[in-house]
Amino acid sequence: MSADGQSGAPHGDVGCFAASALFAVVFAIVWLAAITLYGLIVEQWELVRVRREFSYDWVFLYAPLIAIGCGTALVLVAARRFPAARVTMLIVVTGLIALFGGLSLFGLGGLV
C-alpha cells in the first residue's frame, strides 16, 4: 500500500485509457467501413450521380459523425451506461434515416 492508502495503479486511469483506445479503434473501423460502402454503392455501381462536393462531405463530415456516434455508444456500453448508449444509438440511427431518406427523396442536390 502506498502512503495515501491505495494499492497499485489507480483504476480510473486504466479505465479511461481503455475507453479511449476502444473509441479510437471503433472510430477508425466504422469510418473506413462507411467510406468503403459509399465507394462501392455510389461510385462503383453508379446508383446515384455523384457530385464531387458530396463525396468530400461524406468522407470528412458524414462518415466521421457516424463513427463518433458508434464509438461513443460502444464506450458507453463498456462503461455500463446502457440508457446513454441507447440514446446515442437512437440519435445515430435517426440521423442515418434522415440522411438516406433525403438521398432517396431529393437526391444529392437536396443535401448539398
N, C-alpha and C positions, 0 to 999 in steps of 0.2 A: 504494500500500500504506500501511496505517496503521502506527503505531508498534509495535503488537503483532503484526505480521506477517500480518494478514488483510486481504484486499481486498474492498471492497464491504460490503453488508449481510450479517449472519450468516444462514446458510441455515436454521438451526434455528428462528429466529423466524418466518420466512416460512412454513416448513412447518407449524408449529404453528398459525399464523393460518389457513392454507388448510384444514387438517384441522378446525379449529373451525368455519369457515364452511361446509364441506361437511357436517359433522354437523348444524349448525343448519338448513340447507336441507332435508336429508333428514328430519330430525325433524319439521319443520313439514309437509312434504308427506305423510309417512306418517300422522301424527296426523290431519290433515284427511281423508285418504282413509279411514282407519278409522272416523272419526265419520260420514262420508258413507255408507259402506257399511252401517254399523249403522242409520242412519236409513232408508236405502232398504229394507233387508231386514226389519228387525224392526218398525219403526214404520209404514212406508208400506204394506208388503204384509201386515202383521199376521200374520206367520208364528208368532210367539211372543207370548203375552200379556205385555205389558211391565209390569214393576214399576218405579215411579219410582226406587227405590234403585239398581236395576241400571243404568238409563240414566246416572245420575250416576257410578256406578262405572266404567262403560265409558268415559265422556268423560274422567274425571280419574284413572283408575287403569290400566285395561287398555290403552287406546289409547296413552297415553304410554309404557308399558312396551314395547309392540311397536315404537313409534317409536324409543325409545332403543336397542333391540336392533338394528334395521335401520341406524340411523345409525352405531352403533359398528362393525358389521360392514363397512359401506362405507368407513369411515375406515381400518379395518384392512386392507382390500383395497388402498386407495390407498397405504398405507404398506408394502405388500408383505409383510404378516404373514398369509399365507394360512392356516396352521393355526389361528391365533387367530380369524380370520374364520369359518372353517368351524365351529369350536366355538361361536362366538357365534350363528351361524345355526341350528345344531343346537338350542341352548337356546331360541331364539325359536320355531322350528317345533314343538318338543316342547311348549312352553307353549301354543301355539295349538291343537295337537291335544288337549291336556288340557282347555283351555277349551271348545272346541266339542264335545268328547266329553262333558264334564259337562253342557253345554247339552242335547245330544240325549238323554242318558240320564236326567237328573234334572230337566230344565227349569230355569227361572230360580230356583226355590225351592232347588235344590241348591247354587247358587252364592252366594246372598245370605244 
